[in-house]
Amino acid sequence: MPSSIQIVLLAPVGLVLYAGSILFWPIYRLLHRKRTRRGRALFQVFVVQLVLYLGWSALLLISALRHGDWLHGVTVYLLMNVIFLFVGVAVWSSTDNGEISSDGKTRS
């Protein structure tokens, strides 16, 4: 049985492996403080991904409590990570990076 220290040290590895693509928008916001169309598009992908992760986690928790079988459901996290990795890269590369003014209109 792993100790608490091992679990804490391995948590970032698990996050990157199972949900690394969810970090696109937060990293983008750290690097680019201005509001841009790309940032807005990445935020929308972030929200969709967060809702799907939370929904799947709830279903997985219910399954674990009722049936005790949850290991096969974890592979869906890997699948979602790969899908959203491609979606995030596609949004990042295809969206124009025009600034958004305070009134909500875009500038190039």
VEXZA-763716 format. One line per field, with one value per atom (N, C-alpha, C, O, CB): residue number from 1; x, y, z; atom name; residue in one letter. Coordinates in pm, whole numbers, plus 32768, in hexadecimal, padded with zeros to 4 digits. Glycine has a CB too. Layout:
BEGIN
resi = (NUM,...) .
x = (X,...) .
y = (Y,...) .
z = (Z,...) .
name = (CA,...) .
resn = (A,...) .
***
This chain:
BEGIN
resi = (1,1,1,1,1,2,2,2,2,2,3,3,3,3,3,4,4,4,4,4,5,5,5,5,5,6,6,6,6,6,7,7,7,7,7,8,8,8,8,8,9,9,9,9,9,10,10,10,10,10,11,11,11,11,11,12,12,12,12,12,13,13,13,13,13,14,14,14,14,14,15,15,15,15,15,16,16,16,16,16,17,17,17,17,17,18,18,18,18,18,19,19,19,19,19,20,20,20,20,20,21,21,21,21,21,22,22,22,22,22,23,23,23,23,23,24,24,24,24,24,25,25,25,25,25,26,26,26,26,26,27,27,27,27,27,28,28,28,28,28,29,29,29,29,29,30,30,30,30,30,31,31,31,31,31,32,32,32,32,32,33,33,33,33,33,34,34,34,34,34,35,35,35,35,35,36,36,36,36,36,37,37,37,37,37,38,38,38,38,38,39,39,39,39,39,40,40,40,40,40,41,41,41,41,41,42,42,42,42,42,43,43,43,43,43,44,44,44,44,44,45,45,45,45,45,46,46,46,46,46,47,47,47,47,47,48,48,48,48,48,49,49,49,49,49,50,50,50,50,50,51,51,51,51,51,52,52,52,52,52,53,53,53,53,53,54,54,54,54,54,55,55,55,55,55,56,56,56,56,56,57,57,57,57,57,58,58,58,58,58,59,59,59,59,59,60,60,60,60,60,61,61,61,61,61,62,62,62,62,62,63,63,63,63,63,64,64,64,64,64,65,65,65,65,65,66,66,66,66,66,67,67,67,67,67,68,68,68,68,68,69,69,69,69,69,70,70,70,70,70,71,71,71,71,71,72,72,72,72,72,73,73,73,73,73,74,74,74,74,74,75,75,75,75,75,76,76,76,76,76,77,77,77,77,77,78,78,78,78,78,79,79,79,79,79,80,80,80,80,80,81,81,81,81,81,82,82,82,82,82,83,83,83,83,83,84,84,84,84,84,85,85,85,85,85,86,86,86,86,86,87,87,87,87,87,88,88,88,88,88,89,89,89,89,89,90,90,90,90,90,91,91,91,91,91,92,92,92,92,92,93,93,93,93,93,94,94,94,94,94,95,95,95,95,95,96,96,96,96,96,97,97,97,97,97,98,98,98,98,98,99,99,99,99,99,100,100,100,100,100,101,101,101,101,101,102,102,102,102,102,103,103,103,103,103,104,104,104,104,104,105,105,105,105,105,106,106,106,106,106,107,107,107,107,107,108,108,108,108,108) .
x = (8054,8000,8059,80B2,7FA0,8041,8095,807C,800D,807C,80E5,80D8,809B,808F,8162,8077,803B,809D,8076,800B,811C,8181,818F,819D,8209,818B,8193,811A,8126,819E,80A6,802D,8036,8013,7FB0,8064,8070,80D7,80C3,8095,8145,81AD,8184,81B1,822E,8131,8107,8089,8064,80F0,8046,7FCB,7FE0,7F8D,7F94,804D,8060,8072,8044,80D9,80B2,80C3,803A,801E,811F,7FE6,7F5F,7F0C,7EC0,7F18,7F1B,7ED1,7EF9,7EA3,7EE8,7F79,7FA8,7F7D,7F57,8042,7F83,7F60,7ECA,7EA1,7F8D,7E79,7DE9,7D9D,7D2E,7DB2,7DD5,7D8B,7DE7,7DC8,7D3A,7E55,7EB5,7E7D,7EA7,7F2F,7E21,7DED,7D94,7D78,7D9F,7D68,7D14,7D68,7D31,7CCD,7DEA,7E43,7E5D,7EA3,7EC5,7E29,7E41,7E15,7E63,7DF8,7D98,7D64,7DA9,7DCF,7CCF,7DBC,7E01,7E90,7EBB,7E04,7ED8,7F60,7F5B,7FAD,7FA9,7EFB,7EED,7ECF,7F07,7E7E,7E78,7E55,7ECD,7EDB,7DE1,7F23,7F9A,7FFD,803F,7FDE,8005,8066,8032,8081,808F,7FAE,7F70,7F03,7E97,7F36,7F1F,7EC1,7E4F,7DE6,7F0B,7E61,7DF7,7D8B,7DA6,7E31,7D10,7CA1,7CA6,7CA4,7C18,7CAD,7CB5,7C4D,7C12,7D43,7C37,7BD9,7C0B,7BBC,7BC2,7C8D,7CC6,7CAF,7C8D,7D5E,7CC3,7CAB,7C1A,7BFD,7CD4,7BBF,7B30,7B0F,7AC4,7ADA,7B45,7B2C,7B67,7B29,7B66,7BE1,7C1D,7BCE,7BC5,7CAE,7B95,7B42,7AC5,7A9C,7B1B,7A88,7A12,7A34,79E7,79D6,7AA7,7AD3,7AED,7ACB,7B54,7B28,7B43,7AC2,7ABC,7B8C,7A5C,79DE,799B,796C,797F,7998,795E,79AA,796E,7960,7A2D,7A7F,7A6A,7A61,7B13,7A63,7A4F,79C8,79BE,7A58,7960,78DB,78DD,78A4,7871,791E,7926,7976,794F,7964,79E6,7A36,79E8,79EA,7AB9,79A4,7958,78E2,78C5,7925,789F,7830,7860,7822,77EA,78CC,7901,7933,7924,7972,796F,799E,7929,7934,79ED,78BB,7844,780E,77ED,77D7,7806,77D7,7836,780A,77C6,78B5,7919,7910,7920,79A6,78F7,78E7,786B,786E,78DF,77FE,7783,779B,7770,770F,77DF,77FE,7856,7841,7842,78B8,7911,78C6,78E0,7986,786A,7820,77B8,77A1,77DB,777B,7712,7748,7718,76B1,77AD,77DC,786B,7893,77D1,78B6,7942,799E,7A16,794C,7968,79B9,79C6,7965,797A,7A3B,7A51,7ACE,7AE3,7A5D,7B1E,7B9E,7B8F,7BDD,7BEE,7B2B,7B18,7AEB,7B07,7AB0,7AA8,7A7B,7AEB,7ADC,7A19,7B5B,7BCD,7C08,7C41,7C38,7BFC,7C32,7BEB,7C24,7C27,7B71,7B2A,7B70,7B6F,7A96,7BAD,7BFA,7C6C,7C86,7C31,7CB0,7D1C,7CE7,7D24,7D63,7C76,7C39,7C0F,7C28,7BBF,7BD1,7BA9,7C24,7C21,7B55,7C8F,7D09,7D41,7D68,7D71,7D46,7D7B,7D21,7D53,7D88,7C9F,7C41,7C50,7C5C,7BB0,7C4E,7C55,7CE1,7CF0,7C2C,7D46,7DCB,7DC9,7DFD,7E36,7D8D,7D82,7D27,7D45,7D4C,7CB9,7C5D,7CA4,7C9A,7BDE,7CEC,7D34,7D9E,7DAA,7D74,7DE9,7E4F,7E0D,7E3E,7EA9,7D9E,7D57,7D21,7D2C,7CE3,7CE8,7CB5,7D28,7D20,7C64,7D94,7E08,7E42,7E67,7E73,7E4B,7E8C,7E2F,7E5F,7EC4,7DAD,7D54,7D0E,7CDC,7CEE,7D0A,7CC2,7D1B,7D8F,7C90,7CE2,7D2A,7D3A,7CE1,7CE0,7DA9,7DC6,7DA8,7DF2,7E57,7D3C,7D18,7CEC,7CAF,7CAA,7D0A,7CE6,7C51,7C11,7D36,7C1B,7B90,7B8E,7BCB,7B45,7B47,7B42,7AE2,7A9F,7B17,7ADB,7A87,79F2,79A1,7AA4,79CB,793E,7918,78A7,791E,7976,7958,7974,7965,78CB,799B,79B8,7A4A,7AA1,7997,7A62,7AEA,7B36,7AFF,7AE7,7BB8,7C13,7C7F,7CA3,7C51,7CB2,7D1E,7DA6,7E0A,7D17) .
y = (7F8A,8000,807D,8089,8000,80D9,8150,81AC,81B5,819B,81F1,824F,82D2,82E8,8268,8327,83A8,8400,844B,83EF,83F6,8447,841D,8472,843B,839B,836B,8399,83BF,82D2,8396,83C1,8456,847D,83A6,84A8,8537,8553,85AB,8582,8509,8520,84EE,8525,84DB,8488,8453,8495,847D,83BF,84E8,852A,8580,8579,8580,85D0,861D,85C5,85E8,8678,8553,84F6,84C3,84BB,847F,84A1,8473,84DF,84C4,8442,855A,85C9,85DC,85EC,864A,85DB,85EE,857A,858E,85FE,8501,848C,8484,8466,840F,849F,848C,850C,8504,8451,8581,85FC,8670,86E3,8622,8655,86BE,8725,8799,8681,86FB,8758,87C3,8828,870C,87B0,8815,888E,88F5,87D8,8882,88EF,8955,89B8,88B6,8942,89A0,8A2D,8A8C,8972,8A3C,8AC2,8B03,8B78,8ABB,8ABE,8B01,8B2C,8B98,8AA6,8ADB,8B00,8B77,8BD2,8A88,8B75,8BE5,8C66,8CCF,8BC8,8C5F,8CD6,8D0A,8D83,8CB8,8CB0,8CDB,8D23,8D82,8C64,8CF4,8D2D,8DA8,8E00,8CC5,8DB0,8E1E,8E5B,8E23,8DED,8ECE,8F0D,8F55,8F6C,8F6F,8F7A,8FC0,8F5E,8EE8,900A,8F91,8F3E,8F36,8F9C,8F77,8EBC,8EA7,8E41,8DFB,8E78,8E3D,8DD9,8D4C,8CF2,8DED,8D37,8CB3,8C8C,8C1A,8CB1,8CEA,8CCF,8CAC,8C54,8D46,8CF2,8CD4,8C49,8BFF,8D3F,8C26,8BA1,8B34,8ACC,8B98,8B4B,8AE8,8ADD,8A71,8B0D,8B4C,8B48,8AF3,8AA8,8BD5,8B00,8AAF,8A1B,89C9,8AD9,89F8,896C,893F,88CE,895B,8995,8977,8958,88F6,89EB,89AA,8996,8913,88C8,8A0D,88F8,8879,8803,87A2,8874,880B,879E,878C,871C,87B7,87FA,87F2,87B3,8760,887E,87D9,879F,8709,86BA,87E5,86E1,8653,8605,8596,8641,863D,85FA,85EB,8580,8647,8654,864D,85EC,85A1,86D8,85EE,8590,8500,84A9,85B0,84E7,845F,8432,83BE,8455,848E,846B,8447,83EA,84E0,848F,846E,83E4,8395,84DA,83C8,8343,82D5,8268,833E,82F0,828F,8276,8205,82BE,82DF,82D1,827F,8229,835A,8299,824B,81B9,815F,8284,81A2,8119,80D2,805D,8118,811B,80DE,80BD,8057,813B,8113,80FB,808B,803E,817B,8083,801E,7F97,7F30,804D,7F94,7F16,7EF2,7E7F,7F1B,7F53,7F3A,7F32,7F1A,7EBC,7F44,7F3C,7FC8,7FFE,7ED9,8000,8086,808E,80F4,80E8,8026,802D,803F,8087,7FB0,7FFF,800E,809B,80CA,7FA8,80DD,8165,81CB,8236,818E,81A9,8205,8216,827F,81D3,81B2,81BC,8229,825D,8136,824A,82B6,833C,8392,82BD,834D,83C7,83D5,8442,83C8,8367,836B,8390,83E0,82E4,8356,8374,8407,8449,8319,843A,84C7,8522,858A,84E7,84FA,854B,8554,85C0,850F,84E5,84E6,8539,8587,8455,8527,8573,8608,8657,8546,8631,86BF,86F8,8771,86D8,86A4,86D3,8700,876B,8663,86AF,86D6,8750,87A8,8661,8755,87C8,8847,88AF,87AF,8841,88B5,88E7,8960,8896,888B,88B3,88EE,894F,883A,88B3,88E8,8975,89CD,888A,898B,8A10,8A73,8AE4,8A0C,8A48,8AA0,8ACB,8B3F,8A59,8A6D,8A8D,8ACF,8B15,8A10,8ABB,8AEF,8B70,8BB5,8A88,8B93,8C0B,8C86,8C86,8BFC,8CEF,8D6E,8DA7,8D96,8DD3,8DE9,8E19,8EAD,8EF3,8DFE,8EDE,8F6B,8F89,8F35,8F90,9003,902B,9048,906B,90A6,9038,9057,90D3,90D4,8FDF,913B,91B6,91A3,913C,9230,9207,91FC,91FA,91CB,9270,922C,9228,91A6,9197,929F,9147,90C4,90B9,904D,90A3,9127,9122,90FD,911B,91A9,90BD,908F,90F6,913D,9008,90FA,914E,90F4,9091,91C1,9115,90C1,90EE,90B1,90BE) .
z = (8000,8000,8000,8054,807A,7FA3,7F9C,8013,8048,7F19,803C,80AB,8079,8001,80ED,80D7,80B4,8069,8010,8131,808C,8048,7FB6,7F5E,808F,7F9C,7F12,7EC1,7E4D,7F0F,7EFF,7EB9,7E97,7E27,7F10,7EF5,7EDC,7E70,7E1C,7F5E,7E71,7E0D,7D83,7D1E,7E37,7D7C,7CFB,7CC4,7C51,7D06,7D13,7CE7,7C6A,7C0F,7D57,7C60,7BE4,7B69,7AFC,7BF2,7B7A,7B09,7ADC,7A65,7B30,7B3C,7B1B,7AD9,7A7C,7B97,7B07,7ACC,7A3B,79E4,7B1B,7A20,7996,793E,78CB,7992,7973,7924,7907,7897,796D,796D,795E,793E,790A,79DB,7959,7941,791B,793A,79BB,78DA,78B8,7857,7859,787E,7803,779F,77DE,779D,7736,7859,789B,78C5,78ED,7916,78BB,78E5,7876,788F,7914,77FC,778E,77B2,77A8,7710,77DD,77F9,7871,7866,7812,78E3,7952,792F,7958,79CB,78E5,78BD,785C,7865,787C,7800,77A3,77EE,77CE,773C,7853,78A1,78F1,7904,78FE,7920,7968,790C,7935,79A9,7891,7833,77EA,77C5,77CE,77D3,7788,77DF,77EC,7700,7818,7875,782C,7869,78CE,77AD,7765,773A,7721,76EB,7732,7703,766A,7626,7733,7637,75A6,757C,75CE,757D,74F8,74C3,74DD,74FA,742D,74D2,74EC,757E,759C,74CA,75D8,7665,7681,76D2,76B9,763F,7651,761C,765B,760B,75A8,756F,75C7,75DD,74E0,75FA,7655,76D7,7711,7673,7706,777D,7766,77BE,77A9,76F1,76D2,76CF,7701,764C,7695,7696,7725,7749,7640,7777,7803,784F,789A,7846,783B,7882,7858,78AD,7869,77D6,77A6,77E0,780D,770C,77DD,7811,78A8,78D8,77F3,78F1,7982,79A3,79FE,79C1,795A,7970,7952,799D,7919,78E5,78C3,792B,7950,7839,7959,79BF,7A41,7A7F,79D8,7A6C,7AE8,7ADB,7B38,7B0F,7A6A,7A54,7A52,7A8F,79D1,7A0C,7A06,7A8F,7AB4,799E,7ADA,7B61,7BBC,7C0B,7B9E,7BB0,7C00,7BDA,7C32,7BEC,7B58,7B2F,7B5C,7B83,7A97,7B57,7B83,7C19,7C47,7B5E,7C65,7CF6,7D17,7D6F,7D38,7CD2,7CE7,7CC3,7D0B,7C94,7C55,7C2D,7C93,7CB0,7BA4,7CC9,7D2C,7DAC,7DEB,7D4A,7DD2,7E4E,7E3E,7E9B,7E7A,7DCB,7DB7,7D90,7DBF,7D4E,7D39,7D00,7D27,7D1A,7C6B,7D55,7D77,7CFE,7D0E,7DC5,7C88,7C0E,7BD1,7B9D,7BA7,7BD8,7BA4,7B4C,7B0A,7C17,7B4A,7B04,7A6D,7A2F,7B21,7A33,79A1,797C,790E,796E,79D7,79BD,79BA,797F,7A25,79F7,79F9,796E,794F,7A5B,791B,7893,7842,77E2,784B,7868,7823,783B,77E3,7853,78B1,78CA,7865,7833,795A,7849,77E6,775C,7715,77E0,7737,76B6,76AE,7649,769E,7718,7718,7713,76D2,7795,7756,7755,76C7,769B,77B3,7680,75F7,759C,754B,75C2,75A8,7553,756D,750E,756C,75EC,760B,75F4,75E4,769A,75F2,75CC,753A,7519,75E1,74E3,7456,7445,73F5,7403,748F,7486,74B4,7472,74DB,7523,7555,74F4,74DE,75D8,74BA,7458,73DB,73A3,7431,73B0,733B,7355,7300,7314,73CB,73ED,73F9,73C8,7470,7438,744B,73C4,73B3,749E,7366,72E7,7282,7229,72AB,728C,7225,724A,71F1,7203,72C8,72F2,72E5,7310,7382,72A7,729E,732A,737E,7240,7343,73CA,73DA,741F,73EB,739D,73AB,7438,747B,7348,7466,74ED,74F6,7494,7519,756E,7589,75E2,764D,75CC,75B6,7605,767A,7684,75AE,76D0,7747,7724,7774,77A6,76AF,7689,7642,7615,762E,7637,75FE,7569,7530,7618,7528,7499,7484,74D6,7455,7414,73F9,73A6,7353,73AF,73C2,7373,733B,737A,73CA,72C6,728F,72B8,7291,71FA) .
name = (N,CA,C,O,CB,N,CA,C,O,CB,N,CA,C,O,CB,N,CA,C,O,CB,N,CA,C,O,CB,N,CA,C,O,CB,N,CA,C,O,CB,N,CA,C,O,CB,N,CA,C,O,CB,N,CA,C,O,CB,N,CA,C,O,CB,N,CA,C,O,CB,N,CA,C,O,CB,N,CA,C,O,CB,N,CA,C,O,CB,N,CA,C,O,CB,N,CA,C,O,CB,N,CA,C,O,CB,N,CA,C,O,CB,N,CA,C,O,CB,N,CA,C,O,CB,N,CA,C,O,CB,N,CA,C,O,CB,N,CA,C,O,CB,N,CA,C,O,CB,N,CA,C,O,CB,N,CA,C,O,CB,N,CA,C,O,CB,N,CA,C,O,CB,N,CA,C,O,CB,N,CA,C,O,CB,N,CA,C,O,CB,N,CA,C,O,CB,N,CA,C,O,CB,N,CA,C,O,CB,N,CA,C,O,CB,N,CA,C,O,CB,N,CA,C,O,CB,N,CA,C,O,CB,N,CA,C,O,CB,N,CA,C,O,CB,N,CA,C,O,CB,N,CA,C,O,CB,N,CA,C,O,CB,N,CA,C,O,CB,N,CA,C,O,CB,N,CA,C,O,CB,N,CA,C,O,CB,N,CA,C,O,CB,N,CA,C,O,CB,N,CA,C,O,CB,N,CA,C,O,CB,N,CA,C,O,CB,N,CA,C,O,CB,N,CA,C,O,CB,N,CA,C,O,CB,N,CA,C,O,CB,N,CA,C,O,CB,N,CA,C,O,CB,N,CA,C,O,CB,N,CA,C,O,CB,N,CA,C,O,CB,N,CA,C,O,CB,N,CA,C,O,CB,N,CA,C,O,CB,N,CA,C,O,CB,N,CA,C,O,CB,N,CA,C,O,CB,N,CA,C,O,CB,N,CA,C,O,CB,N,CA,C,O,CB,N,CA,C,O,CB,N,CA,C,O,CB,N,CA,C,O,CB,N,CA,C,O,CB,N,CA,C,O,CB,N,CA,C,O,CB,N,CA,C,O,CB,N,CA,C,O,CB,N,CA,C,O,CB,N,CA,C,O,CB,N,CA,C,O,CB,N,CA,C,O,CB,N,CA,C,O,CB,N,CA,C,O,CB,N,CA,C,O,CB,N,CA,C,O,CB,N,CA,C,O,CB,N,CA,C,O,CB,N,CA,C,O,CB,N,CA,C,O,CB,N,CA,C,O,CB,N,CA,C,O,CB,N,CA,C,O,CB,N,CA,C,O,CB,N,CA,C,O,CB,N,CA,C,O,CB,N,CA,C,O,CB,N,CA,C,O,CB,N,CA,C,O,CB,N,CA,C,O,CB,N,CA,C,O,CB,N,CA,C,O,CB,N,CA,C,O,CB,N,CA,C,O,CB,N,CA,C,O,CB,N,CA,C,O,CB,N,CA,C,O,CB) .
resn = (M,M,M,M,M,P,P,P,P,P,S,S,S,S,S,S,S,S,S,S,I,I,I,I,I,Q,Q,Q,Q,Q,I,I,I,I,I,V,V,V,V,V,L,L,L,L,L,L,L,L,L,L,A,A,A,A,A,P,P,P,P,P,V,V,V,V,V,G,G,G,G,G,L,L,L,L,L,V,V,V,V,V,L,L,L,L,L,Y,Y,Y,Y,Y,A,A,A,A,A,G,G,G,G,G,S,S,S,S,S,I,I,I,I,I,L,L,L,L,L,F,F,F,F,F,W,W,W,W,W,P,P,P,P,P,I,I,I,I,I,Y,Y,Y,Y,Y,R,R,R,R,R,L,L,L,L,L,L,L,L,L,L,H,H,H,H,H,R,R,R,R,R,K,K,K,K,K,R,R,R,R,R,T,T,T,T,T,R,R,R,R,R,R,R,R,R,R,G,G,G,G,G,R,R,R,R,R,A,A,A,A,A,L,L,L,L,L,F,F,F,F,F,Q,Q,Q,Q,Q,V,V,V,V,V,F,F,F,F,F,V,V,V,V,V,V,V,V,V,V,Q,Q,Q,Q,Q,L,L,L,L,L,V,V,V,V,V,L,L,L,L,L,Y,Y,Y,Y,Y,L,L,L,L,L,G,G,G,G,G,W,W,W,W,W,S,S,S,S,S,A,A,A,A,A,L,L,L,L,L,L,L,L,L,L,L,L,L,L,L,I,I,I,I,I,S,S,S,S,S,A,A,A,A,A,L,L,L,L,L,R,R,R,R,R,H,H,H,H,H,G,G,G,G,G,D,D,D,D,D,W,W,W,W,W,L,L,L,L,L,H,H,H,H,H,G,G,G,G,G,V,V,V,V,V,T,T,T,T,T,V,V,V,V,V,Y,Y,Y,Y,Y,L,L,L,L,L,L,L,L,L,L,M,M,M,M,M,N,N,N,N,N,V,V,V,V,V,I,I,I,I,I,F,F,F,F,F,L,L,L,L,L,F,F,F,F,F,V,V,V,V,V,G,G,G,G,G,V,V,V,V,V,A,A,A,A,A,V,V,V,V,V,W,W,W,W,W,S,S,S,S,S,S,S,S,S,S,T,T,T,T,T,D,D,D,D,D,N,N,N,N,N,G,G,G,G,G,E,E,E,E,E,I,I,I,I,I,S,S,S,S,S,S,S,S,S,S,D,D,D,D,D,G,G,G,G,G,K,K,K,K,K,T,T,T,T,T,R,R,R,R,R,S,S,S,S,S) .
***
